[in-house]
Each structure stands twice: as C-alpha cells, then as structure tokens.
C-alpha cells in the first residue's frame, strides 16, 4: 500500500563531460542502437533466412522483411515475436563483434544496456498488437547520426549523485577510469533515484534526466474551486484565451527573428555542401588515373560545415527553449488558479492539411500545451476536460445558442442576429467550451474502482485508465 502511493518526478540538468567521457557516452548511444538491432535481428532471423529474402541485395532485405511480417496472420506474427524472451546476452555478444572508433566493443557498454533495450523492444511489440494501425512493427535503427545526437537510459543502481551536488557517477566510468561527470543547476530531491537518461542534442550539448520516486510532488497547487474554458488559436493578438477574456501570447517576434537567422544559415550550409560534393568529384576523378590515390574527405571532416550545422542546431534549440518556457509558465499559472480546465480535443494533424495555416499551427505546439496542462492538473488531483472537436464553439452564441453558419476565420468579432449581443470570437468560444465541458464533467466524472481516486482526465469515452494505479475502469 505504501509503495502504491509513491509518485515519479523528473529533473533535467546539463552536464559537461570531458573529451574521454564524451567518447564513452557516444559509444553507449551507439551500443544502445546496436543492441536494439541485434535483438531485432535475432527475432526476424526466421524470416531473413527465407530464400526469397536471401535472393535480394542486402540493402533491400529489411524492407522486404517488414512487408513479409505485415502479411503474416495474427497468430504467426505473435509466435514470431515470442522469441524475444529467449534471447541471451551471450548470443548477442557472440554475434556482434563491432568495434567502435574509440576502441570499445559491445561488451564495454552500460551494464543495463541489454535489460532496458529488451524492455523497450517488448513495449514496442505490445503497442503494435494493441493498435496495429497506429504502431507498426519494430524496425531497425540507423547509426548514421550517432556522433551528433541520441540518448540512452540506465538504472539508478549503477549511477549516483555525489554529496557535493555537482558531480555524478555513471555506469562503468570507474572501470575505465573516466572519473566523475560535472553537472549544473541540480535541484535536489528527497526521493529515491529511479532512472537516469543521458541525452546528446544536435547543438552538441549534453543533458541528464533523473527520475525520482517521491512520497508527493514537489509543487503544491492548492484547490481554488474555480473552473475555466480555454480556446487555442494562432492569431497575432493571442495564443491561449480564457473564458474571462484573459489572453496569453506566444513570443512570435523572437521566434521569427531566430527563424530568419536559420534560413540564412541554411543557405550557407547548402553552399558548403555543394562545394564539398565538387571537391569529392574532382578527387575521385584524379584518383581514377593516379598511382597513389588521395584521401576522399567525408562530410564529418569538413570543420566549416560542422560549425555551421552546430550553429543552426543552437538556433533551433533557442526556439525550443523559448516555447518550452512560455508553455510551462502559462500552463503552471492556469493549473494554479483553476480546479477544472476545459479544452477542445483538436485534430492537429487534420488542421495542418490546410497549407495556408500549416506553419502557424505547427509553430503553436498545441499538443505540447495539452500534454503539459494534463500532467500538471493530474499531479494536483485537479480535472481537465476534453470536449468534442467538431462542436461549433466559435459560431455559437453563448447567450441564446444561435449558430452563425457564415462566420469566417477573418471575423474576429461579430454580433448575434438573434439577441444582438456583441461577441469577441475567441472569448465567446472559450465560454462555449467551458459550458459544454461542465456538462460533460457531470456525466462522465467517476472514481477509480481500485484506489478510489477521482477521474482527472475527462473525455466522452466511458472506458478510462486511472493515472495513479493504472486500473482500467468502465
């Protein structure tokens, strides 16, 4: 009973590994991908050994394997994936003798590499069988970008935060005498360290994510007894509008300045790429007749190109940080002030098919706003309601219920022909969203049959999963 009351909370901080530490961390990212491919290769081995697959060139076999497995009946496909649990680490190490550029082999990887990779692969298989239309069969991963980006997860039992709070011990670092890794801005936790993930971003920055098991969440959000409706849009004046008229605006000016810089840098990078292609073509033409051929430089050896790539990645990282700060602070303020929040279940993928608005919609990060607000409300035992996406909330008068069918996107304000009330489009939509959400809350609100916790994420679905004990309710 005491273990069930625990909660998981994450911390993400930046780390500063030295050159040797970076080499080993990059190797672990490489080993993680190689372990995934090795496990998947043994699972798909019966299919790969078929004569019709062996006749094909090596670069075309993987696609044909995927197509063959997708044509298999459900029971045969399930029997194929059952072989994952029978694969041993010895068989993996014996079959994969790859040596990384720094001299490490797969055996030198992180202690928990096999365990976490097998667990992740099993999750991917389970997701495929639960929802085949959304989750395809697991596929092989590429190691093409392993030196520029990637991540891997390890267990807390092989890691540890030092008492000074600025250094961390990772995996097999003591075995290879790599020392401690320095980190900054670590926010301590009283809970037990549960899981650790190391991430290498394209901007050449390293981060570490800690997951702690705590008795309760760090942030306390007291109950206020208030509720609100939220309307999301992509206008110049507002990005998030509440039913009381309060609006929040994404800092588009800063984002557009950075986007213009990215466009300029992309032009420079394309020129450097074309120059590299011409030089390679000239060297290969000379090597065709030369007795001692010259070295053909790769793109990773072009320092100017790599500097430009990192510069673009840093600009993208700045945009990401601006959006994340805005979304976190805005959602945190809403979660602090209200006990019930109502939103529309937007069809973002369908909205992006309108090419006139696709860029503005993707820039608005509607999904991230939804996910952030959902977990903040859930952690505080508050409720978030999602109404039907096809409800005419913008066209409906909040006072008399009249629906103005000819309302266009350009009409930001309008007068109701029935009751003559003047409406601001976004505020009126937020009010309609709130009213419809409160009616849905009365119908669908219930408690978990296993732990007794009230339902925090309200939708029109009668079947739901408790976010505390993962019990399924109907």
WOHUHU-V245350 format. One record per backbone hydrogen bond with DSSP energy under -1.0 kcal/mol. CO is the residue of the C=O (numbers start at 0). NH is the residue of the N-H. E is the energy in kcal/mol with one decimal. If there is no record, write none. Layout:
co->{CO:CO}
nh->{NH:NH}
e->{E:E}
This chain:
co->{2:6:8:10:12:13:17:18:19:20:21:22:23:24:25:26:27:28:29:30:31:32:33:34:35:36:37:38:39:43:44:46:49:50:52:56:59:60:61:62:63:64:65:66:68:72:73:74:75:76:80:81:82:83:87:88:89:90:91:99:103:104:105:109:111:112:113:114:115:116:117:118:119:120:121:122:123:124:125:126:130:142:144:144:149:151:153:155:159:161:165:166:167:168:169:171:172:180:181:191:194:195:196:197:198:199:200:204:205:206:207:208:209:210:210:211:212:213:225:225:227:228:230:238:239:240:241:245:247:247:249:250:251:252:253:254:255:256:257:258:259:260:261:262:263:264:265:266:267:268:269:270:271:272:273:274:275:276:277:278:279:280:281:282:285:285:298:300:301:302:303:304:305:306:307:308:309:310:311:312:313:314:315:316:317:318:319:320:321:322:323:324:325:326:327:328:329:330:331:332:333:338:339:340:341:342:343:345:346:347:350:352:353:353:356:357:358:359:364:365:366:367:368:369:370:371:372:373:374:375:376:377:382:383:384:386:387:390:391:394:396:401:402:403:409:411:413:415:420:422:423:424:425:426:427:428:429:430:431:432:433:434:435:436:437:438:439:440:445:447:452:455:457:463:465:470:472}
nh->{5:213:211:209:207:183:21:22:23:24:25:26:27:28:29:30:31:32:33:34:35:36:37:38:39:40:41:42:43:47:48:49:53:54:55:59:63:64:65:66:67:68:69:70:71:76:77:78:79:80:83:84:85:86:91:92:93:94:95:102:99:107:108:112:115:116:117:118:119:120:121:122:123:124:125:126:127:128:129:130:134:145:147:148:199:197:195:158:168:164:182:161:180:159:172:175:177:167:15:212:210:153:208:151:206:149:203:200:14:198:12:196:10:193:194:8:191:6:338:339:341:242:240:232:247:230:244:241:238:239:251:254:255:256:257:258:259:260:261:262:263:264:265:266:267:268:269:270:271:272:273:274:275:276:277:278:279:280:281:282:283:284:285:286:288:289:301:302:305:306:307:308:309:310:311:312:313:314:315:316:317:318:319:320:321:322:323:324:325:326:327:328:329:330:331:332:333:334:335:336:337:382:227:384:229:386:345:347:350:351:353:354:356:357:360:361:362:363:368:369:370:371:372:373:374:375:376:377:378:379:381:380:340:457:342:344:390:392:395:403:400:396:404:406:411:424:422:419:415:413:427:428:429:430:431:432:433:434:435:436:437:438:439:440:441:442:443:444:454:451:447:383:385:472:469:465:463}
e->{-1.2:-3.1:-3.2:-3.0:-2.9:-2.0:-2.5:-1.9:-1.9:-2.5:-2.8:-1.9:-2.0:-1.8:-2.2:-3.3:-2.1:-1.6:-2.4:-2.5:-1.9:-2.6:-2.4:-2.6:-2.6:-2.3:-1.8:-1.8:-2.5:-2.4:-1.8:-1.4:-2.3:-1.6:-1.2:-1.7:-1.3:-2.4:-2.2:-2.1:-2.2:-2.4:-2.3:-1.0:-1.1:-2.4:-2.2:-2.2:-1.8:-1.7:-1.4:-1.0:-1.0:-1.2:-1.3:-2.7:-2.3:-1.4:-1.7:-2.1:-2.9:-1.5:-1.4:-1.7:-2.4:-1.9:-2.4:-2.0:-2.4:-2.4:-2.2:-2.0:-2.1:-2.0:-2.5:-2.5:-1.6:-1.9:-1.9:-2.4:-2.9:-1.1:-1.3:-2.2:-3.4:-2.4:-2.3:-1.4:-2.9:-1.5:-2.5:-2.3:-2.4:-1.7:-2.5:-1.7:-2.6:-1.9:-2.9:-3.1:-2.3:-3.0:-3.0:-1.8:-2.6:-2.0:-1.9:-2.7:-2.1:-3.0:-2.5:-2.1:-2.6:-3.5:-1.4:-2.4:-2.0:-3.1:-2.9:-1.4:-2.1:-1.0:-2.2:-2.0:-2.8:-2.6:-1.7:-2.9:-3.2:-2.1:-2.6:-1.6:-2.9:-1.9:-1.8:-2.3:-2.2:-1.6:-2.1:-2.1:-1.8:-2.4:-2.4:-1.4:-1.7:-2.5:-2.2:-1.8:-2.1:-2.2:-2.3:-2.3:-2.1:-2.1:-2.0:-2.2:-2.5:-2.2:-2.1:-2.4:-2.6:-1.8:-2.1:-2.7:-1.2:-1.3:-1.1:-1.1:-2.2:-2.4:-2.0:-2.3:-2.4:-2.0:-2.1:-2.2:-2.2:-1.7:-2.3:-2.1:-2.0:-1.9:-2.3:-2.4:-2.3:-2.3:-2.6:-2.4:-2.1:-2.9:-2.9:-2.3:-2.3:-2.6:-2.1:-2.0:-2.1:-2.6:-1.8:-1.6:-1.6:-2.3:-2.0:-3.0:-2.5:-2.4:-1.7:-1.2:-2.0:-2.0:-1.5:-1.1:-1.7:-1.1:-2.3:-2.4:-2.0:-1.1:-1.8:-2.3:-2.7:-2.5:-2.4:-2.1:-2.2:-1.9:-2.2:-2.3:-2.4:-1.3:-3.1:-1.5:-2.0:-2.8:-3.0:-1.7:-1.3:-2.3:-1.1:-2.8:-1.4:-3.1:-1.0:-1.2:-1.2:-2.8:-3.2:-1.8:-2.3:-2.2:-2.8:-2.1:-2.3:-2.0:-2.1:-2.5:-2.2:-2.4:-2.4:-2.2:-2.2:-1.5:-1.9:-2.3:-1.6:-1.3:-2.6:-1.7:-3.0:-1.1:-2.9:-3.1:-2.6:-3.3:-1.4:-2.8:-2.3}
